[in-house]
Amino acid sequence: MKELTKYIAESLVDHPDLVKVEEVEGERTSVIELSVAKEDIGKIIGKQGKTASAIRTILNAASMKLKKRTILEIID
């Protein structure tokens, strides 16, 4: 999940070298913390949060195969 999130985020932002992804794994839940440059936060969140919602949907669909739950947190 960490690599998938990093790939998606790097594809969307202007400064892909500043993308940082940390993953905290639990038994059934995995929390992914995404950090990008200040000027790229809007590109990750999108209008009315639609881009962030789409990323969360992709992560949830991918994590269903692993029978886990994934939570995406965008950190400024």
Residue pairs with C-beta under 8 A, 6 or more apart in sequence:
1 23
1 30
1 32
1 59
1 62
1 63
1 70
2 21
2 22
2 23
2 32
4 58
4 59
4 62
5 21
5 32
5 34
5 55
5 59
5 72
6 19
6 21
8 55
8 58
9 16
9 19
9 21
9 34
9 36
9 44
9 55
10 16
10 19
12 40
12 43
12 44
12 51
13 19
13 36
13 37
13 40
13 43
13 44
14 37
14 39
14 40
14 43
15 36
15 37
15 39
15 40
18 36
18 37
18 40
19 34
19 35
19 36
20 34
20 35
20 36
21 32
21 33
21 34
21 35
22 32
22 33
22 35
23 30
23 31
23 32
23 33
24 30
24 31
24 32
24 33
28 67
28 68
28 69
29 68
29 69
29 70
29 71
30 63
30 68
30 69
30 70
30 71
31 70
31 71
31 73
32 59
32 70
32 71
32 72
32 73
33 73
33 75
34 44
34 72
34 73
34 74
34 75
35 74
35 75
35 76
36 43
36 44
36 74
38 76
41 74
41 76
43 51
44 51
44 52
44 55
44 74
45 51
45 52
45 74
46 52
46 53
46 54
52 72
52 74
55 72
56 70
56 72
59 70
59 72
60 69
60 70
62 70
63 69
63 70
